Amino acid sequence: MTKKLKNPASKLVIGLAFSCITVMLNTGIAHQISLAKSTNSQKCDILAYVTDTDPQGLNVRSGASTYNTILGQIPINETVQVINAAGDWVQITNASDGFQGTGWVFVPKLGLTTRGYGTNGVDLYVSTSQQSQKVGRIPANIVVKLLGCQGDKAQVEYQGVKGWLTKQDQCGAALTSCS
């Protein structure tokens, strides 16, 4: 059984509250607030390359969400400098071609290749420290999925194994060997 409100001021307050919630949901403000609360930003300094096969290129946005404005695009295989990470998004700058400036891209659209040429591969660590446990070994010159970064370390996934690559084991250029 519902209770009827007789006070016009109560009706107005409830109506305004619902209107505010509707506006927040429709404009993405609620998404931005939840994104800001749910992710911790990490400073980064790595190179990666665009793996997005969209003919228009990888969308660069004004913030870490699809609700943010598209600032431009970067073609496949172009190198970018990753300077910050927040959840599934990274802030990039210095694209080798396409968009010039700083913006945010969806991290699954970027990749790295391993170095380790002339060896049996590179080590993958459980944390950013080389003193941490090794969780696997990745062959040299293999494309890995970028998951995130912290400082000059890259969090990657290869054949279902997730871990961290040191700077010397990363190649952020798609069309060269980084040797």
C-alpha positions as CSV (number, residue, x, y, z in Angstrom):
1,M,0.0,0.0,0.0
2,T,1.5,3.4,-1.0
3,K,1.2,6.5,1.1
4,K,0.0,9.6,-0.6
5,L,1.9,12.8,0.0
6,K,-0.3,15.7,0.9
7,N,2.4,18.4,1.4
8,P,3.1,20.1,-2.0
9,A,6.7,20.9,-0.8
10,S,7.4,17.2,-0.3
11,K,6.1,16.4,-3.8
12,L,8.4,19.1,-5.2
13,V,11.5,17.9,-3.3
14,I,10.9,14.3,-4.5
15,G,10.3,15.4,-8.1
16,L,13.5,17.5,-8.1
17,A,15.5,14.6,-6.7
18,F,14.2,12.2,-9.4
19,S,15.0,14.9,-12.1
20,C,18.5,15.3,-10.8
21,I,19.1,11.6,-10.9
22,T,17.8,11.4,-14.4
23,V,20.0,14.2,-15.6
24,M,23.1,12.6,-13.9
25,L,22.4,9.3,-15.5
26,N,21.7,10.7,-19.0
27,T,24.8,13.0,-19.0
28,G,27.2,10.4,-17.7
29,I,28.0,12.3,-14.6
30,A,27.2,9.3,-12.4
31,H,29.5,7.2,-14.5
32,Q,32.3,9.8,-14.2
33,I,31.8,9.9,-10.4
34,S,31.9,6.1,-10.1
35,L,34.9,5.9,-12.4
36,A,36.8,8.5,-10.4
37,K,36.0,6.7,-7.1
38,S,36.8,3.2,-8.5
39,T,40.2,3.7,-10.0
40,N,43.5,4.9,-8.7
41,S,45.6,6.8,-11.2
42,Q,49.1,5.5,-11.7
43,K,51.9,7.5,-13.3
44,C,53.5,5.7,-16.2
45,D,56.4,6.1,-18.6
46,I,56.2,3.4,-21.2
47,L,55.8,3.1,-25.0
48,A,53.1,1.1,-26.6
49,Y,51.6,0.8,-30.1
50,V,48.0,0.9,-31.4
51,T,46.5,-2.5,-32.1
52,D,43.0,-1.2,-32.9
53,T,42.1,-2.3,-36.5
54,D,39.3,0.3,-36.9
55,P,40.0,2.0,-40.3
56,Q,39.2,5.4,-38.6
57,G,41.9,4.7,-36.0
58,L,42.0,4.5,-32.2
59,N,39.8,7.2,-30.6
60,V,41.6,9.5,-28.3
61,R,39.2,11.0,-25.7
62,S,39.3,14.0,-23.3
63,G,38.9,11.7,-20.3
64,A,38.9,8.1,-19.2
65,S,35.5,7.1,-20.5
66,T,33.5,6.6,-23.6
67,Y,31.3,9.5,-22.4
68,N,34.2,11.9,-23.0
69,T,34.7,13.8,-26.2
70,I,36.7,12.3,-29.0
71,L,39.7,14.5,-29.6
72,G,41.2,12.6,-32.6
73,Q,42.4,9.2,-33.8
74,I,45.6,7.4,-34.1
75,P,46.2,4.8,-36.9
76,I,47.1,1.2,-36.2
77,N,50.8,0.4,-35.4
78,E,51.6,3.9,-34.4
79,T,53.6,4.4,-31.2
80,V,52.4,6.4,-28.2
81,Q,53.9,7.3,-24.9
82,V,51.7,6.2,-22.0
83,I,52.0,8.7,-19.1
84,N,49.1,7.7,-16.8
85,A,46.8,4.7,-16.1
86,A,43.3,4.6,-14.6
87,G,41.4,1.4,-14.7
88,D,41.0,0.2,-18.3
89,W,42.2,3.6,-19.6
90,V,45.6,5.1,-20.2
91,Q,46.6,8.7,-20.9
92,I,48.8,9.0,-23.9
93,T,50.9,11.7,-25.6
94,N,53.5,11.9,-28.4
95,A,51.8,9.7,-31.0
96,S,54.1,9.0,-33.9
97,D,51.3,9.8,-36.3
98,G,47.7,10.9,-36.2
99,F,46.5,12.7,-33.1
100,Q,48.9,15.2,-31.6
101,G,48.5,16.2,-28.0
102,T,47.5,14.4,-24.8
103,G,44.3,12.3,-24.3
104,W,42.9,9.0,-23.1
105,V,42.6,5.7,-24.9
106,F,41.1,2.3,-24.0
107,V,44.0,0.2,-22.9
108,P,43.0,-3.1,-24.7
109,K,43.5,-1.2,-28.0
110,L,47.3,-1.0,-27.2
111,G,50.0,-3.6,-27.3
112,L,53.7,-4.3,-26.7
113,T,56.2,-6.7,-28.1
114,T,58.8,-8.5,-26.0
115,R,62.5,-8.0,-26.4
116,G,65.0,-10.7,-25.4
117,Y,66.4,-11.2,-28.8
118,G,69.1,-13.9,-29.0
119,T,67.8,-15.4,-25.7
120,N,65.1,-17.8,-24.6
121,G,62.7,-14.9,-23.8
122,V,61.9,-12.5,-21.0
123,D,60.7,-13.0,-17.5
124,L,57.2,-12.0,-16.3
125,Y,57.0,-10.9,-12.7
126,V,54.1,-11.1,-10.2
127,S,54.7,-7.4,-9.2
128,T,56.6,-4.4,-10.5
129,S,59.7,-5.5,-8.6
130,Q,62.3,-7.7,-10.3
131,Q,62.8,-9.3,-6.8
132,S,59.2,-10.6,-6.9
133,Q,58.3,-14.1,-7.9
134,K,58.5,-14.9,-11.6
135,V,55.2,-16.1,-13.0
136,G,56.4,-17.1,-16.4
137,R,58.6,-16.6,-19.3
138,I,57.6,-15.1,-22.7
139,P,59.5,-15.8,-25.9
140,A,61.4,-13.0,-27.6
141,N,59.6,-10.8,-30.1
142,I,56.1,-11.9,-29.1
143,V,53.1,-9.5,-29.1
144,V,51.5,-9.3,-25.6
145,K,48.3,-7.7,-24.5
146,L,48.8,-4.5,-22.5
147,L,46.7,-4.3,-19.3
148,G,48.2,-1.3,-17.6
149,C,51.4,0.3,-16.3
150,Q,53.1,1.7,-13.3
151,G,56.2,3.8,-13.7
152,D,58.3,2.2,-16.4
153,K,56.8,-1.3,-15.9
154,A,54.1,-2.7,-18.1
155,Q,51.4,-5.1,-16.9
156,V,50.7,-7.6,-19.7
157,E,49.0,-10.8,-20.4
158,Y,50.3,-13.7,-22.5
159,Q,48.5,-17.0,-23.0
160,G,46.3,-16.3,-20.0
161,V,49.2,-15.4,-17.7
162,K,49.3,-11.9,-16.3
163,G,52.4,-10.2,-14.9
164,W,54.8,-7.3,-15.2
165,L,57.5,-6.7,-17.8
166,T,60.6,-4.5,-16.9
167,K,61.4,-1.6,-19.2
168,Q,64.3,-3.4,-20.8
169,D,62.0,-6.2,-21.9
170,Q,59.4,-4.0,-23.6
171,C,59.3,-2.9,-27.2
172,G,56.6,-0.3,-27.8
173,A,57.1,-0.1,-31.6
174,A,55.0,-2.4,-33.8
175,L,57.1,-2.4,-36.9
176,T,60.7,-2.6,-35.5
177,S,62.6,-5.0,-33.3
178,C,63.6,-2.3,-30.8
179,S,67.1,-3.9,-30.7
